[in-house]
Amino acid sequence: MNGPLLSRRQLKDALERLAHHLQRRGVHGELYVFGGGAMVLAHSAREATMDLDTAIRRHHGPVLAEARTVAEELGLPYWWLNEQATSYLPAGQDVQATVVLERPGLTVLAASPRHLLALKVRAARQSDVADIVVLARLVGATSAEEAERIATEIFGDEPLSERSRAVLADLDDALRES
């Protein structure tokens, strides 16, 4: 999925429009945003993202339908709001999630830095390394060991992959360098 990067302002505008459409339908959707979207919207840890990884918690069908309408209206990719990464979410609730938008028609919660750190450590893509460093700082983790402990707390006893361990092996150096 390559496409234009979406800035904080563009994401907020699209979500405001989505809220308006949902309100006109007489429903109130609820989204849990994680990944790059949460980094942009809640934590100002990035300037932009490719899309909004979400878990739609209320009014699934109307939210997806109206998100496509918003995409057409604003010239966004149809997948600007998607649920493709929900299978990677931990089973437990993110009790520290932050409300980033509360409007008639829509509530948007963003993943807490601890949950984002755990998700990024689990994904362990090369593109996640900079986010892992930022998130480690946000949660006060000063070492790879602390980041691994947080991931284990969030995901339970599920073991880390070799890729995750390799990324964590370089995290101490990255934390010192930046």
LUMTIPA-342596 format. One record per atom (N, C-alpha, C, CB): residue number from 1; residue in three letters; atom name; z, y, x. Coordinates in steps of 0.05 Angstrom, whole numbers. Each point is the difference from the previous one (the first is absolute). Glycine has a CB too. Layout:
% residues N
(NUM,ALA,CA,(Z,Y,X))
...
% end
This chain:
% residues 178
(1,MET,N,(0,-24,17))
(1,MET,CA,(0,24,-17))
(1,MET,C,(0,25,18))
(1,MET,CB,(24,-25,-37))
(2,ASN,N,(-47,34,42))
(2,ASN,CA,(-2,26,15))
(2,ASN,C,(-8,21,-20))
(2,ASN,CB,(-12,-23,43))
(3,GLY,N,(23,46,-39))
(3,GLY,CA,(-6,22,-17))
(3,GLY,C,(13,25,11))
(3,GLY,CB,(-4,-30,-40))
(4,PRO,N,(3,51,24))
(4,PRO,CA,(12,26,9))
(4,PRO,C,(30,-3,1))
(4,PRO,CB,(-39,26,-19))
(5,LEU,N,(50,-11,38))
(5,LEU,CA,(30,2,1))
(5,LEU,C,(9,18,-22))
(5,LEU,CB,(1,-9,50))
(6,LEU,N,(21,2,-62))
(6,LEU,CA,(12,16,-22))
(6,LEU,C,(25,14,10))
(6,LEU,CB,(-19,-32,-34))
(7,SER,N,(19,58,32))
(7,SER,CA,(22,16,9))
(7,SER,C,(23,0,-21))
(7,SER,CB,(-32,30,26))
(8,ARG,N,(54,-20,-18))
(8,ARG,CA,(23,2,-18))
(8,ARG,C,(-8,16,-25))
(8,ARG,CB,(32,-2,39))
(9,ARG,N,(-45,24,-35))
(9,ARG,CA,(-8,17,-23))
(9,ARG,C,(-19,-15,-18))
(9,ARG,CB,(5,41,28))
(10,GLN,N,(-25,-56,-17))
(10,GLN,CA,(-19,-15,-16))
(10,GLN,C,(15,-22,-16))
(10,GLN,CB,(-37,10,33))
(11,LEU,N,(55,-23,-20))
(11,LEU,CA,(15,-22,-13))
(11,LEU,C,(17,12,-23))
(11,LEU,CB,(2,-26,43))
(12,LYS,N,(12,48,-38))
(12,LYS,CA,(16,13,-20))
(12,LYS,C,(-18,9,-24))
(12,LYS,CB,(33,15,35))
(13,ASP,N,(-56,-3,-29))
(13,ASP,CA,(-18,8,-21))
(13,ASP,C,(-9,-24,-17))
(13,ASP,CB,(-15,39,28))
(14,ALA,N,(8,-60,-15))
(14,ALA,CA,(-10,-24,-14))
(14,ALA,C,(23,-12,-17))
(14,ALA,CB,(-33,-10,37))
(15,LEU,N,(57,9,-27))
(15,LEU,CA,(23,-10,-15))
(15,LEU,C,(7,18,-23))
(15,LEU,CB,(17,-22,41))
(16,GLU,N,(-19,48,-38))
(16,GLU,CA,(5,19,-22))
(16,GLU,C,(-20,-5,-22))
(16,GLU,CB,(18,34,32))
(17,ARG,N,(-43,-38,-24))
(17,ARG,CA,(-21,-5,-20))
(17,ARG,C,(4,-26,-14))
(17,ARG,CB,(-32,26,28))
(18,LEU,N,(40,-47,-13))
(18,LEU,CA,(7,-26,-11))
(18,LEU,C,(22,3,-20))
(18,LEU,CB,(-15,-23,42))
(19,ALA,N,(36,38,-36))
(19,ALA,CA,(22,4,-18))
(19,ALA,C,(-9,13,-26))
(19,ALA,CB,(31,5,39))
(20,HIS,N,(-49,15,-36))
(20,HIS,CA,(-11,14,-24))
(20,HIS,C,(-15,-20,-18))
(20,HIS,CB,(-3,43,27))
(21,HIS,N,(-14,-59,-15))
(21,HIS,CA,(-15,-20,-16))
(21,HIS,C,(18,-20,-13))
(21,HIS,CB,(-38,5,32))
(22,LEU,N,(58,-14,-18))
(22,LEU,CA,(19,-20,-12))
(22,LEU,C,(16,13,-23))
(22,LEU,CB,(3,-24,44))
(23,GLN,N,(5,49,-40))
(23,GLN,CA,(15,14,-21))
(23,GLN,C,(-18,2,-25))
(23,GLN,CB,(27,26,35))
(24,ARG,N,(-52,-19,-31))
(24,ARG,CA,(-18,2,-23))
(24,ARG,C,(-3,-27,-15))
(24,ARG,CB,(-25,37,24))
(25,ARG,N,(28,-59,-9))
(25,ARG,CA,(-1,-26,-12))
(25,ARG,C,(26,-8,-14))
(25,ARG,CB,(-33,-13,35))
(26,GLY,N,(54,29,-30))
(26,GLY,CA,(26,-6,-12))
(26,GLY,C,(15,-21,15))
(26,GLY,CB,(-19,13,-43))
(27,VAL,N,(14,-17,69))
(27,VAL,CA,(15,-20,15))
(27,VAL,C,(12,14,25))
(27,VAL,CB,(-31,-37,-16))
(28,HIS,N,(51,24,27))
(28,HIS,CA,(12,10,25))
(28,HIS,C,(-1,-22,21))
(28,HIS,CB,(31,31,-26))
(29,GLY,N,(-49,-28,45))
(29,GLY,CA,(-3,-19,21))
(29,GLY,C,(21,4,22))
(29,GLY,CB,(-49,-3,-10))
(30,GLU,N,(53,-18,26))
(30,GLU,CA,(18,2,23))
(30,GLU,C,(-13,-15,23))
(30,GLU,CB,(41,3,-30))
(31,LEU,N,(-42,11,53))
(31,LEU,CA,(-12,-10,24))
(31,LEU,C,(21,-1,22))
(31,LEU,CB,(-45,17,-13))
(32,TYR,N,(44,-38,29))
(32,TYR,CA,(15,-2,25))
(32,TYR,C,(-21,1,22))
(32,TYR,CB,(39,-27,-20))
(33,VAL,N,(-39,48,36))
(33,VAL,CA,(-20,5,21))
(33,VAL,C,(12,-8,27))
(33,VAL,CB,(-21,37,-27))
(34,PHE,N,(5,-51,43))
(34,PHE,CA,(9,-8,27))
(34,PHE,C,(-23,3,19))
(34,PHE,CB,(34,-33,-19))
(35,GLY,N,(-31,25,44))
(35,GLY,CA,(-21,3,19))
(35,GLY,C,(-5,29,7))
(35,GLY,CB,(-21,-42,-17))
(36,GLY,N,(-4,47,24))
(36,GLY,CA,(-8,27,9))
(36,GLY,C,(5,22,-21))
(36,GLY,CB,(-33,-21,29))
(37,GLY,N,(30,14,-54))
(37,GLY,CA,(5,19,-22))
(37,GLY,C,(29,10,0))
(37,GLY,CB,(-36,-22,-26))
(38,ALA,N,(55,4,30))
(38,ALA,CA,(28,8,2))
(38,ALA,C,(5,16,25))
(38,ALA,CB,(13,-41,-26))
(39,MET,N,(-27,34,48))
(39,MET,CA,(4,15,25))
(39,MET,C,(-9,29,-4))
(39,MET,CB,(-8,-42,27))
(40,VAL,N,(-13,46,-43))
(40,VAL,CA,(-11,27,-5))
(40,VAL,C,(17,15,-21))
(40,VAL,CB,(-46,-17,12))
(41,LEU,N,(51,4,-35))
(41,LEU,CA,(12,13,-22))
(41,LEU,C,(30,5,3))
(41,LEU,CB,(-35,-20,-28))
(42,ALA,N,(49,1,38))
(42,ALA,CA,(30,2,0))
(42,ALA,C,(12,8,27))
(42,ALA,CB,(-1,-34,-36))
(43,HIS,N,(-13,26,57))
(43,HIS,CA,(14,3,26))
(43,HIS,C,(-15,19,19))
(43,HIS,CB,(17,-46,-6))
(44,SER,N,(-38,58,-3))
(44,SER,CA,(-16,19,16))
(44,SER,C,(-5,-11,28))
(44,SER,CB,(19,38,-26))
(45,ALA,N,(-23,-64,28))
(45,ALA,CA,(-3,-13,26))
(45,ALA,C,(-30,-3,7))
(45,ALA,CB,(43,-24,-8))
(46,ARG,N,(-60,32,-9))
(46,ARG,CA,(-29,-1,4))
(46,ARG,C,(-13,22,-15))
(46,ARG,CB,(1,-50,7))
(47,GLU,N,(-25,58,2))
(47,GLU,CA,(-15,21,-14))
(47,GLU,C,(-16,-11,-23))
(47,GLU,CB,(-2,25,42))
(48,ALA,N,(-7,-51,-40))
(48,ALA,CA,(-18,-11,-20))
(48,ALA,C,(2,-30,1))
(48,ALA,CB,(-30,40,4))
(49,THR,N,(17,-52,-25))
(49,THR,CA,(-1,-29,-2))
(49,THR,C,(-27,-8,-13))
(49,THR,CB,(51,-4,-3))
(50,MET,N,(-58,-21,6))
(50,MET,CA,(-25,-9,-13))
(50,MET,C,(3,-5,-30))
(50,MET,CB,(-12,-21,43))
(51,ASP,N,(36,14,-52))
(51,ASP,CA,(4,-8,-28))
(51,ASP,C,(30,0,-6))
(51,ASP,CB,(-42,-28,0))
(52,LEU,N,(48,23,-25))
(52,LEU,CA,(28,-3,-9))
(52,LEU,C,(5,-30,-6))
(52,LEU,CB,(1,48,-18))
(53,ASP,N,(14,-61,35))
(53,ASP,CA,(9,-27,-5))
(53,ASP,C,(23,3,-20))
(53,ASP,CB,(-14,-18,46))
(54,THR,N,(11,5,-69))
(54,THR,CA,(20,3,-21))
(54,THR,C,(7,-27,-13))
(54,THR,CB,(-17,46,-8))
(55,ALA,N,(40,-46,-3))
(55,ALA,CA,(8,-21,-19))
(55,ALA,C,(4,14,-26))
(55,ALA,CB,(23,-30,35))
(56,ILE,N,(-39,23,-55))
(56,ILE,CA,(1,13,-26))
(56,ILE,C,(22,-14,-16))
(56,ILE,CB,(-49,13,1))
(57,ARG,N,(70,2,-7))
(57,ARG,CA,(24,-12,-13))
(57,ARG,C,(0,3,-30))
(57,ARG,CB,(25,10,41))
(58,ARG,N,(-40,10,-52))
(58,ARG,CA,(-1,4,-29))
(58,ARG,C,(-28,8,-8))
(58,ARG,CB,(49,13,-1))
(59,HIS,N,(-58,-25,-21))
(59,HIS,CA,(-26,7,-12))
(59,HIS,C,(-24,-5,19))
(59,HIS,CB,(24,33,-28))
(60,HIS,N,(-24,-57,39))
(60,HIS,CA,(-20,-8,19))
(60,HIS,C,(-29,6,-8))
(60,HIS,CB,(31,-36,13))
(61,GLY,N,(-39,26,-36))
(61,GLY,CA,(-28,5,-8))
(61,GLY,C,(-8,29,-3))
(61,GLY,CB,(4,-43,-24))
(62,PRO,N,(12,59,9))
(62,PRO,CA,(-7,28,-2))
(62,PRO,C,(0,15,27))
(62,PRO,CB,(19,-2,-46))
(63,VAL,N,(0,-5,64))
(63,VAL,CA,(1,13,26))
(63,VAL,C,(-26,-5,15))
(63,VAL,CB,(51,-4,1))
(64,LEU,N,(-59,-22,0))
(64,LEU,CA,(-25,-6,15))
(64,LEU,C,(-24,13,-13))
(64,LEU,CB,(20,-43,14))
(65,ALA,N,(-22,43,-40))
(65,ALA,CA,(-23,12,-14))
(65,ALA,C,(-1,30,6))
(65,ALA,CB,(3,-35,-36))
(66,GLU,N,(19,48,34))
(66,GLU,CA,(0,29,4))
(66,GLU,C,(-3,7,30))
(66,GLU,CB,(29,5,-40))
(67,ALA,N,(-20,-22,58))
(67,ALA,CA,(-4,5,28))
(67,ALA,C,(-30,-1,6))
(67,ALA,CB,(44,-21,12))
(68,ARG,N,(-59,4,-25))
(68,ARG,CA,(-29,0,4))
(68,ARG,C,(-13,25,-12))
(68,ARG,CB,(0,-50,-2))
(69,THR,N,(10,60,-20))
(69,THR,CA,(-9,25,-12))
(69,THR,C,(5,23,20))
(69,THR,CB,(9,-17,-47))
(70,VAL,N,(14,17,58))
(70,VAL,CA,(7,21,20))
(70,VAL,C,(-19,-2,24))
(70,VAL,CB,(48,0,-15))
(71,ALA,N,(-54,-24,24))
(71,ALA,CA,(-18,-4,23))
(71,ALA,C,(-27,13,-7))
(71,ALA,CB,(24,-43,13))
(72,GLU,N,(-34,38,-37))
(72,GLU,CA,(-26,11,-7))
(72,GLU,C,(1,30,-2))
(72,GLU,CB,(-10,-41,-26))
(73,GLU,N,(31,52,15))
(73,GLU,CA,(3,29,-4))
(73,GLU,C,(2,15,27))
(73,GLU,CB,(23,-8,-43))
(74,LEU,N,(-9,-5,62))
(74,LEU,CA,(5,14,26))
(74,LEU,C,(-18,-10,22))
(74,LEU,CB,(47,6,-14))
(75,GLY,N,(-65,-24,8))
(75,GLY,CA,(-18,-11,21))
(75,GLY,C,(15,-17,21))
(75,GLY,CB,(-28,40,-7))
(76,LEU,N,(49,-54,-2))
(76,LEU,CA,(15,-17,18))
(76,LEU,C,(-12,-28,-1))
(76,LEU,CB,(42,28,-6))
(77,PRO,N,(-37,-44,27))
(77,PRO,CA,(-8,-28,-2))
(77,PRO,C,(15,-14,-24))
(77,PRO,CB,(-9,-2,51))
(78,TYR,N,(-3,-17,-64))
(78,TYR,CA,(13,-12,-23))
(78,TYR,C,(26,-14,7))
(78,TYR,CB,(-45,-7,-20))
(79,TRP,N,(48,0,46))
(79,TRP,CA,(24,-13,9))
(79,TRP,C,(21,18,12))
(79,TRP,CB,(-28,-39,8))
(80,TRP,N,(26,65,-14))
(80,TRP,CA,(20,19,11))
(80,TRP,C,(28,-8,-7))
(80,TRP,CB,(-34,37,-4))
(81,LEU,N,(38,-49,-20))
(81,LEU,CA,(26,-10,-8))
(81,LEU,C,(-5,-30,-5))
(81,LEU,CB,(17,45,-20))
(82,ASN,N,(-2,-62,35))
(82,ASN,CA,(-5,-29,-2))
(82,ASN,C,(25,-16,4))
(82,ASN,CB,(-46,8,16))
(83,GLU,N,(44,-33,-23))
(83,GLU,CA,(23,-18,2))
(83,GLU,C,(-6,-23,20))
(83,GLU,CB,(13,11,-47))
(84,GLN,N,(-31,-7,65))
(84,GLN,CA,(-9,-21,18))
(84,GLN,C,(22,-10,19))
(84,GLN,CB,(-45,19,-3))
(85,ALA,N,(65,-3,9))
(85,ALA,CA,(20,-8,20))
(85,ALA,C,(27,-9,-13))
(85,ALA,CB,(-22,31,32))
(86,THR,N,(23,-33,-58))
(86,THR,CA,(25,-7,-13))
(86,THR,C,(11,-27,8))
(86,THR,CB,(-14,28,-38))
(87,SER,N,(-3,-46,46))
(87,SER,CA,(10,-27,9))
(87,SER,C,(16,2,25))
(87,SER,CB,(-40,-21,-21))
(88,TYR,N,(39,43,35))
(88,TYR,CA,(16,3,25))
(88,TYR,C,(27,13,-5))
(88,TYR,CB,(-43,4,24))
(89,LEU,N,(49,4,-48))
(89,LEU,CA,(25,13,-6))
(89,LEU,C,(23,-20,1))
(89,LEU,CB,(-23,34,-28))
(90,PRO,N,(47,-25,37))
(90,PRO,CA,(23,-18,0))
(90,PRO,C,(9,-5,-29))
(90,PRO,CB,(14,16,45))
(91,ALA,N,(0,-38,-49))
(91,ALA,CA,(9,-7,-27))
(91,ALA,C,(21,19,-11))
(91,ALA,CB,(-10,-48,12))
(92,GLY,N,(27,59,5))
(92,GLY,CA,(21,17,-9))
(92,GLY,C,(-9,28,-8))
(92,GLY,CB,(31,-26,29))
(93,GLN,N,(-15,39,-45))
(93,GLN,CA,(-6,28,-9))
(93,GLN,C,(6,20,23))
(93,GLN,CB,(10,-14,-48))
(94,ASP,N,(-26,34,50))
(94,ASP,CA,(4,22,19))
(94,ASP,C,(18,21,-14))
(94,ASP,CB,(-45,-9,23))
(95,VAL,N,(71,6,-20))
(95,VAL,CA,(19,18,-14))
(95,VAL,C,(0,28,12))
(95,VAL,CB,(28,-40,-11))
(96,GLN,N,(-40,44,34))
(96,GLN,CA,(-1,26,12))
(96,GLN,C,(-28,14,-3))
(96,GLN,CB,(34,-15,33))
(97,ALA,N,(-50,4,-51))
(97,ALA,CA,(-26,12,-5))
(97,ALA,C,(3,29,-10))
(97,ALA,CB,(-19,-46,-11))
(98,THR,N,(1,63,18))
(98,THR,CA,(1,28,-6))
(98,THR,C,(-20,7,-22))
(98,THR,CB,(14,10,47))
(99,VAL,N,(-5,6,-67))
(99,VAL,CA,(-18,9,-21))
(99,VAL,C,(-17,23,13))
(99,VAL,CB,(33,-12,-38))
(100,VAL,N,(-59,8,38))
(100,VAL,CA,(-18,21,11))
(100,VAL,C,(-15,15,-22))
(100,VAL,CB,(-4,-27,42))
(101,LEU,N,(4,16,-66))
(101,LEU,CA,(-13,14,-22))
(101,LEU,C,(13,-10,-26))
(101,LEU,CB,(-43,5,25))
(102,GLU,N,(52,14,-41))
(102,GLU,CA,(12,-7,-27))
(102,GLU,C,(-13,20,-20))
(102,GLU,CB,(44,-17,21))
(103,ARG,N,(-62,6,-37))
(103,ARG,CA,(-14,16,-20))
(103,ARG,C,(0,-16,-26))
(103,ARG,CB,(-28,23,36))
(104,PRO,N,(24,-9,-58))
(104,PRO,CA,(-6,-15,-25))
(104,PRO,C,(-25,-17,6))
(104,PRO,CB,(21,37,-30))
(105,GLY,N,(-19,-62,25))
(105,GLY,CA,(-22,-18,5))
(105,GLY,C,(2,-16,25))
(105,GLY,CB,(-27,32,-25))
(106,LEU,N,(42,-23,45))
(106,LEU,CA,(0,-15,25))
(106,LEU,C,(25,6,17))
(106,LEU,CB,(-50,0,-1))
(107,THR,N,(61,-21,12))
(107,THR,CA,(20,2,21))
(107,THR,C,(-10,-15,24))
(107,THR,CB,(38,3,-34))
(108,VAL,N,(-37,10,57))
(108,VAL,CA,(-9,-12,25))
(108,VAL,C,(24,-2,20))
(108,VAL,CB,(-47,17,-7))
(109,LEU,N,(54,-41,15))
(109,LEU,CA,(21,-5,20))
(109,LEU,C,(-14,-8,26))
(109,LEU,CB,(34,-14,-36))
(110,ALA,N,(-23,24,58))
(110,ALA,CA,(-11,-8,26))
(110,ALA,C,(21,-17,15))
(110,ALA,CB,(-28,43,2))
(111,ALA,N,(17,-62,13))
(111,ALA,CA,(17,-18,15))
(111,ALA,C,(18,15,20))
(111,ALA,CB,(-35,-36,-4))
(112,SER,N,(59,27,7))
(112,SER,CA,(19,12,19))
(112,SER,C,(-10,-6,29))
(112,SER,CB,(38,-5,-33))
(113,PRO,N,(-29,21,52))
(113,PRO,CA,(-8,-5,28))
(113,PRO,C,(8,-28,9))
(113,PRO,CB,(5,48,9))
(114,ARG,N,(17,-59,-17))
(114,ARG,CA,(9,-27,8))
(114,ARG,C,(-20,-21,-10))
(114,ARG,CB,(48,15,-1))
(115,HIS,N,(-56,-13,-25))
(115,HIS,CA,(-19,-19,-11))
(115,HIS,C,(-28,3,14))
(115,HIS,CB,(25,1,-44))
(116,LEU,N,(-33,24,48))
(116,LEU,CA,(-25,4,14))
(116,LEU,C,(0,-12,28))
(116,LEU,CB,(-7,42,-27))
(117,LEU,N,(29,-37,41))
(117,LEU,CA,(2,-12,27))
(117,LEU,C,(-2,-30,-1))
(117,LEU,CB,(29,39,14))
(118,ALA,N,(-15,-52,-32))
(118,ALA,CA,(-1,-29,-2))
(118,ALA,C,(-29,-9,-7))
(118,ALA,CB,(48,-1,-15))
(119,LEU,N,(-61,15,-3))
(119,LEU,CA,(-28,-7,-7))
(119,LEU,C,(-19,3,24))
(119,LEU,CB,(10,14,-47))
(120,LYS,N,(-6,8,61))
(120,LYS,CA,(-18,5,23))
(120,LYS,C,(5,-20,23))
(120,LYS,CB,(-1,49,-12))
(121,VAL,N,(26,-56,16))
(121,VAL,CA,(6,-20,20))
(121,VAL,C,(-12,-27,-8))
(121,VAL,CB,(43,24,12))
(122,ARG,N,(-41,-30,-37))
(122,ARG,CA,(-12,-25,-10))
(122,ARG,C,(-31,0,3))
(122,ARG,CB,(39,-5,-32))
(123,ALA,N,(-51,27,25))
(123,ALA,CA,(-30,1,2))
(123,ALA,C,(-9,0,29))
(123,ALA,CB,(-1,26,-43))
(124,ALA,N,(15,-11,59))
(124,ALA,CA,(-5,0,29))
(124,ALA,C,(-29,3,8))
(124,ALA,CB,(40,-29,4))
(125,ARG,N,(-54,46,-18))
(125,ARG,CA,(-27,7,8))
(125,ARG,C,(1,21,22))
(125,ARG,CB,(-19,-12,-46))
(126,GLN,N,(-1,13,63))
(126,GLN,CA,(0,20,21))
(126,GLN,C,(2,28,-12))
(126,GLN,CB,(-28,-31,29))
(127,SER,N,(16,35,-52))
(127,SER,CA,(1,26,-13))
(127,SER,C,(28,7,-11))
(127,SER,CB,(-49,-6,-12))
(128,ASP,N,(67,-13,11))
(128,ASP,CA,(27,4,-10))
(128,ASP,C,(19,9,22))
(128,ASP,CB,(-9,-34,-35))
(129,VAL,N,(2,32,60))
(129,VAL,CA,(19,5,22))
(129,VAL,C,(11,29,-1))
(129,VAL,CB,(-25,-34,28))
(130,ALA,N,(7,53,-32))
(130,ALA,CA,(10,28,-1))
(130,ALA,C,(19,4,-24))
(130,ALA,CB,(-43,16,21))
(131,ASP,N,(36,-28,-44))
(131,ASP,CA,(18,2,-23))
(131,ASP,C,(27,-13,5))
(131,ASP,CB,(-40,0,-30))
(132,ILE,N,(39,-23,44))
(132,ILE,CA,(25,-14,6))
(132,ILE,C,(18,18,17))
(132,ILE,CB,(-23,-45,-2))
(133,VAL,N,(12,58,22))
(133,VAL,CA,(16,18,17))
(133,VAL,C,(12,23,-17))
(133,VAL,CB,(-30,-11,40))
(134,VAL,N,(14,23,-57))
(134,VAL,CA,(9,22,-17))
(134,VAL,C,(23,-10,-18))
(134,VAL,CB,(-46,22,1))
(135,LEU,N,(41,-45,-14))
(135,LEU,CA,(20,-11,-19))
(135,LEU,C,(25,-8,14))
(135,LEU,CB,(-37,-15,-29))
(136,ALA,N,(35,3,53))
(136,ALA,CA,(23,-8,15))
(136,ALA,C,(18,25,5))
(136,ALA,CB,(-26,-38,22))
(137,ARG,N,(13,60,-15))
(137,ARG,CA,(15,25,5))
(137,ARG,C,(13,10,-26))
(137,ARG,CB,(-32,12,37))
(138,LEU,N,(17,-14,-59))
(138,LEU,CA,(11,9,-26))
(138,LEU,C,(25,-15,-8))
(138,LEU,CB,(-47,13,-14))
(139,VAL,N,(48,-39,20))
(139,VAL,CA,(23,-16,-8))
(139,VAL,C,(21,-1,22))
(139,VAL,CB,(-30,-27,-30))
(140,GLY,N,(25,39,52))
(140,GLY,CA,(19,0,22))
(140,GLY,C,(0,-25,17))
(140,GLY,CB,(28,29,-28))
(141,ALA,N,(-49,-44,26))
(141,ALA,CA,(-3,-24,18))
(141,ALA,C,(-10,9,27))
(141,ALA,CB,(-9,-30,-40))
(142,THR,N,(23,22,61))
(142,THR,CA,(-7,9,27))
(142,THR,C,(-11,-23,17))
(142,THR,CB,(35,35,-4))
(143,SER,N,(-38,-58,-8))
(143,SER,CA,(-10,-23,15))
(143,SER,C,(-15,-19,-18))
(143,SER,CB,(38,4,32))
(144,ALA,N,(-54,-21,-19))
(144,ALA,CA,(-15,-21,-15))
(144,ALA,C,(20,-19,-14))
(144,ALA,CB,(-38,3,34))
(145,GLU,N,(60,-8,-21))
(145,GLU,CA,(20,-18,-12))
(145,GLU,C,(10,12,-27))
(145,GLU,CB,(13,-16,46))
(146,GLU,N,(-8,42,-47))
(146,GLU,CA,(9,12,-25))
(146,GLU,C,(-21,-1,-21))
(146,GLU,CB,(30,30,27))
(147,ALA,N,(-55,-25,-19))
(147,ALA,CA,(-22,-1,-19))
(147,ALA,C,(-3,-28,-12))
(147,ALA,CB,(-24,37,25))
(148,GLU,N,(26,-57,-8))
(148,GLU,CA,(-1,-28,-9))
(148,GLU,C,(23,-6,-19))
(148,GLU,CB,(-23,-13,43))
(149,ARG,N,(47,23,-37))
(149,ARG,CA,(23,-5,-17))
(149,ARG,C,(-5,12,-28))
(149,ARG,CB,(31,0,40))
(150,ILE,N,(-42,24,-41))
(150,ILE,CA,(-6,12,-26))
(150,ILE,C,(-21,-16,-15))
(150,ILE,CB,(10,45,19))
(151,ALA,N,(-31,-54,-5))
(151,ALA,CA,(-20,-17,-14))
(151,ALA,C,(12,-25,-11))
(151,ALA,CB,(-35,18,31))
(152,THR,N,(54,-30,-16))
(152,THR,CA,(13,-25,-9))
(152,THR,C,(18,6,-24))
(152,THR,CB,(-1,-18,47))
(153,GLU,N,(15,41,-46))
(153,GLU,CA,(17,7,-23))
(153,GLU,C,(-17,3,-26))
(153,GLU,CB,(32,23,31))
(154,ILE,N,(-55,-11,-28))
(154,ILE,CA,(-17,6,-23))
(154,ILE,C,(-14,-26,-10))
(154,ILE,CB,(-7,47,17))
(155,PHE,N,(-3,-63,2))
(155,PHE,CA,(-15,-24,-8))
(155,PHE,C,(15,-26,0))
(155,PHE,CB,(-39,24,19))
(156,GLY,N,(65,-23,-11))
(156,GLY,CA,(16,-24,1))
(156,GLY,C,(-7,-17,24))
(156,GLY,CB,(2,1,-49))
(157,ASP,N,(1,-26,46))
(157,ASP,CA,(-3,-18,23))
(157,ASP,C,(-29,-8,7))
(157,ASP,CB,(44,-17,-12))
(158,GLU,N,(-63,30,-2))
(158,GLU,CA,(-29,-6,6))
(158,GLU,C,(-6,8,29))
(158,GLU,CB,(-12,8,-49))
(159,PRO,N,(4,-27,66))
(159,PRO,CA,(-4,6,28))
(159,PRO,C,(-23,19,5))
(159,PRO,CB,(18,-45,11))
(160,LEU,N,(-16,61,10))
(160,LEU,CA,(-21,18,8))
(160,LEU,C,(-23,-16,13))
(160,LEU,CB,(33,37,7))
(161,SER,N,(-57,-27,-11))
(161,SER,CA,(-24,-13,12))
(161,SER,C,(-1,6,30))
(161,SER,CB,(-25,4,-44))
(162,GLU,N,(9,-18,58))
(162,GLU,CA,(-4,5,29))
(162,GLU,C,(-11,28,4))
(162,GLU,CB,(-9,-49,8))
(163,ARG,N,(-9,57,-26))
(163,ARG,CA,(-11,27,1))
(163,ARG,C,(21,21,-2))
(163,ARG,CB,(-43,-16,-19))
(164,SER,N,(62,12,0))
(164,SER,CA,(22,19,-4))
(164,SER,C,(17,1,25))
(164,SER,CB,(0,-8,-49))
(165,ARG,N,(6,-15,60))
(165,ARG,CA,(16,-1,25))
(165,ARG,C,(-13,14,23))
(165,ARG,CB,(19,-43,-16))
(166,ALA,N,(-46,41,18))
(166,ALA,CA,(-15,13,21))
(166,ALA,C,(1,30,-3))
(166,ALA,CB,(-30,-39,3))
(167,VAL,N,(28,49,-28))
(167,VAL,CA,(2,29,-5))
(167,VAL,C,(28,10,7))
(167,VAL,CB,(-35,-3,-36))
(168,LEU,N,(55,-12,28))
(168,LEU,CA,(27,8,6))
(168,LEU,C,(6,-1,29))
(168,LEU,CB,(14,-18,-44))
(169,ALA,N,(-27,0,59))
(169,ALA,CA,(5,-1,29))
(169,ALA,C,(-8,26,14))
(169,ALA,CB,(-9,-49,-1))
(170,ASP,N,(-10,64,-11))
(170,ASP,CA,(-8,25,11))
(170,ASP,C,(14,24,-12))
(170,ASP,CB,(-44,-20,9))
(171,LEU,N,(60,15,-29))
(171,LEU,CA,(13,23,-15))
(171,LEU,C,(20,15,17))
(171,LEU,CB,(-7,-26,-42))
(172,ASP,N,(23,13,58))
(172,ASP,CA,(19,14,17))
(172,ASP,C,(-14,21,18))
(172,ASP,CB,(30,-41,-1))
(173,ASP,N,(-52,33,13))
(173,ASP,CA,(-15,18,17))
(173,ASP,C,(-11,23,-16))
(173,ASP,CB,(-12,-38,31))
(174,ALA,N,(1,32,-55))
(174,ALA,CA,(-12,20,-17))
(174,ALA,C,(21,20,-9))
(174,ALA,CB,(-35,-32,-15))
(175,LEU,N,(59,23,9))
(175,LEU,CA,(22,18,-9))
(175,LEU,C,(8,18,23))
(175,LEU,CB,(16,-35,-33))
(176,ARG,N,(-16,25,57))
(176,ARG,CA,(8,17,23))
(176,ARG,C,(-22,20,7))
(176,ARG,CB,(27,-38,18))
(177,GLU,N,(-52,31,-21))
(177,GLU,CA,(-23,17,7))
(177,GLU,C,(-3,24,-18))
(177,GLU,CB,(-22,-40,19))
(178,SER,N,(26,35,-45))
(178,SER,CA,(-7,22,-19))
(178,SER,C,(24,17,-7))
(178,SER,CB,(-36,-28,-17))
% end
